[in-house]
Amino acid sequence: MSEPDRKPGVKLALLLAIFCAPASAGELKTYKLRHGGYDRVYRVYAPANLDKAKKYPLLFVLHGGGGSGRNMPRLTRSGFERLADGEGALLAYPDGVDGHWNDYRGDEGRKAVRENIDDVAFLAAAADEIAKKYPADPARVYAAGISNGAMMSYALACLAADKFAAIAPVAGALPERLAPACRPARPVPVLMVNGTDDKLVHWEGGYVTGPLGKKKMGRLLPVEKTRDFWLAADSCDAAKKGVVELDADPKDGTSVTRENYPACAGGAAVEFLKIDGGGHTWPGGLQYRSRAVIGRTSREFDAAAEIWKFLIKYSLPAGGGK
């Protein structure tokens, strides 16, 4: 197992997450899209009683390596569904080919990489298809994801900034192979969420590793260099940084430093949630494997709520990023 959602191994916890989570009021539908020679799958969650005369934001939630869109609500404890129901939004849960995204890490162990599957184009096409079926606002399409899904979110910001208004990667960093080609068409707002004790996506960068470091799966920039990359790409004034420290739950073994960079070009911003003691996990979500394997899940905040609060502030400029 390299990333969350692959054979979690904690069946009781999963069952509790499924049966104890609040019931969602909306509907989840599965769709297929033939793209690039593959039959791709994505799921759309729509709240009840959508007003077709309105336009709603659309959030793509991208699974980790070996996972599926179907299981992301378990990891997040249905956090995004509650927000979609309460505030009015559409959610998209797509699947990578064989459970993986071609995120430009160069991990040849993945079919998506070996066959050079264009997941950027697939996700952009899925957004277009969803807009034909639902009242989605094309100016408010966002991407968030964990691990492999986090790196895929970075790829979308780099290569499809005219389609995705803002991103929120969790437990990921910018792939070394992607960085030289990453020239966004516009300043892209970015919320980064990373744990300092991530046992797979290492704070200091380098190879993504499997459990206990036994497998190497492509190289990433260090987390702080990823932050600095986006500060430069968005022409942010780093001197206007705001810092807030949080330790709301001293018993969880983590604390949080929030760095906020609001003074960026084009009205963009960069936020960085550094989780001291945090692992390869979704804050406020399911501890899907043991701490020995993936580290601690922070209870300092609900990642879904923080992501939504950040993303919803942004929309594409008139004419997109072109």
N, C-alpha and C positions, 0 to 999 in steps of 0.2 A: 504494500500500500504506500502510495507516495503522497496522497493528498486526501482531504476530507471527503466522505461519502462513499468510499470504497470499502465494502465489507466491514462496516463499523465495529462489529464484534461485541457491541454492548446492547444485546437484544432487549433487556429489560428497560434500559434507558430509552431506547427507541420507542418501545410500546407505550411507555409513560408519556413521551413527547407527543405521540399520535393521539392517544385517548384522553389525555388531560388538557390538551390545548383547547382554547375556546373555539367553538364552531364558527366557521366563516359563513357570512351571509350571502356570498356571491357564488359564482359558478366557474369551474375549471374545465376547459375544453382542450382537447388534443387535436393538433393539425399536422399535416404532412406537406412538405414543400420539396419538389424536385429541384435540386440546385447543384451545379457543377458535376453532374453525373451521379449524384447520391440522393437517396430519399431521406430527407432531413425531417426531424420532428421538433415541434415546439408546442408548448402549452400556454394558454392565455387564461389568466384569472381576471374576471370582470365582476365588480360589485353588482348587487341587485339594483334594479331600477335606474340604470344609466339613462341620462337624458340625451337622446340622440341629437338634440339641437345644440349641445355643448361639445367642447373638445377637452379631452382628458389627458393628463400626462401619462407616459408609457415608460415603465422601468423594466429593463432586461436584467434578470438576476442569473448570473452565470455560475454553474457548478464547478467544483474542483475536479482534479484529474481522477478518472475512474468512476466518476459520479454520473448523475443525471439530473435534469431539471425537476423531475418528479420528487426527488428527495430534498430539495432545497428548503421547502417550508418546514421540514422536520428540523433541519440544522438551525434555522432562524426562529424556531418555535412559533411559526405563523406570524412573525412580526410584521412582515410586509402586507399580509392579508388584512390584518387589523387596521393598518394605515390606509390601505386602499378602500376598505369599507367605510372608514370614518371620514376620510378627506376626499374621496373620489379620485381613483387612479386605476390604470390598467397595469397588470403585471405579465411579463413574458418569461417563461422558463424553457429555454431551448436546450437541446442535447447536442453535445459534441459527438463526432464520429468515433465509435468505440469508446465513448466516455471521455474523450479528450479534445482540447482545442489546439489548433495550430497557432501558438502564441508567440512564435518567432524565437523561442529558446533554442531550437535546434536539437531537441531531444529525439533522436532517430528511433528510439524504442516505441514511438507512438505512430499509429497509422496516419493520423492527421498530418504529421510532419513528413513522414516518408512519402506520402502521396501529394504533398504540398497543397492540401485542401485550403481553399480561400475562405476562412471563417469570417473575415471582415466583410466580404461580399455577401456571404450567407446571412449574417445578422442584419446587414443593411436591407437585404431583400425581405427578410422576415418582418422588419419594421414596416416596410411598404405593404406587405400582405395583411398585416394586422390592421393597418389604417383603412384597408378596404372592407374589413369585417366589423370594425369597432370604431367609435368616435374618438380616435387617438389624435392628439395634437402633434403634428410633425415638428414643431419647434420645441417641443418638450419631450424628447426621447433621451433616456439616460441608461447608463450601464453601471452595474455593481457586480462584484463577484469575489470569490475566495480562491486563493492559491492559483491554480491553472486558470480559473475564471478571473482572478485579479489581473494576471498577466494579459489575458485576452482583453480586459477592459482598457489596459494601457495601449494595446494595439489599436483598439477602436479610436481612442483619443488621438493617436499618432496619425492614423490613416483614414479615418472617417469622421473628422471633426465637423464636416458639413452635415452630418446625420445625427450625431450624438452630442447633446448639449453640454453634458458634464458626466464625470465618472467618479466612482468610489470603490477603489480596490482594497480588499482586506487580505492580509497575510500574503502579500505579493510584492514584487519589485520589478523594475524595468529590465527586460532581457538585454544582455550585452549586445546581441546581434541586432536588436531592434533600434537601439539608441542612435546609431549613426544615420538611420533612415527616418527617424522620427522628426518630422517637420510639420506640425499641425497647421492646418489652413487658417486657424484662428486661435486666440488664447482660450484654452480649455480649463474650466474650473475642475479642480481635483481635490478630493478628500482621501487621504491615505490613512489606513489603520494597520499598525504593525506592532507585534510583540517583540520585546528584546530577547526573549528566550525561545524563539521559534526554532524548533528542531529540524525543520525541513527547508524553509526559506530563511536562510541565516541572515541575521542583522548585518554582518560584515560582508555580505554578498558572496560571490563565487557560485559553486555548484549547488543546485537544488538537490537534496539528498532524500533517500527513502528512510524508513524507520531505522534508527540506530546508525544512520550514515552509511548503509551498506550499498546504496545505489546512487549513481550520479546522473542527473537528468537536466542538463543544460545549465548555462551560467546566467547570473543576474548581477546587476549593479548592487552595491551596498544600499541599504534602505535610505540612509541619509543622503547619499549621492543621487538616489532617485528623487527625493524631495528637492534637492538642489537643481536637478535637471528641469523640473517643472517650474521652479521659481524663475529660472532663466528663460525657458520656453514661453512663459506667460509674462515676461518682463515685469516681474514683481519687485517692489521696493522692500528688500529684506529688512531694512532698518525700521520699518513700521510694523514689525512683528509684535503680536500679542501672545502672552503666555499665561496659561491657567493650569494649576495643578489640582488634581482630584484624587481623593482616597475615601470614597463614600462607604466602602465595605472593607474595612481593615482585615477581615477574616479570609478574604479570597486570595491573598498572596500577591495581589497586583496593585499598582497605582497608575495614574494616567497624567501625562503632560500633554496639554493641547497647545499646539503652535498654530496661530492664525496669521495668515498673510493676506490682508484684504486689498492692498494697494497694487493691483496687477492691471495689465493692459486690457482694454475692451470690457471692463467691468468684471473680469474674472477674479478668482481668489484661489489660494491653496491653503488647505488645512491639513494638519498632521497630528494624528492621535497616536502618541507613543505610549505603549502599554508596558511599563516596567514590570517584568516578571511574567508577561503574557506569552502564550505559545502560538502554535499553528491552529488557531481557533477563531470562532465567531463570538465576539463579546456579547454576553447576555444570552448566548445560544446554548446548544447541546454540547456537553462534554462527550464527544462521539467516540473517543478512545481514551485510554488511560493517560494520566499525566506523564508517565514514563516515556510514552511514545510521542505524544503531541504537545505536551506542556499544559499550562493552566488556561482555563477559560475565565476571562475577567468578568466580574459581576459589577464593575464600576459604572457601566452604562449599557444601554441596549443599542447594538450596532445598527439595527434596522431603523430605529427612530432617529439616530444621529445622521445616518445616510440620507434619509428622506428629508430631514430638516435642511441639510446642506443642498441637495440636488434641486429641490423644488424652487429654489431662489433664481434658477437660471433658465434661460431659453435661448435658442439660436437667434442671432440677429437676422433682420430681414434679408432674404436671399441666402440664408445659411452661412457657411464659412467661406463661400466662394467670392 
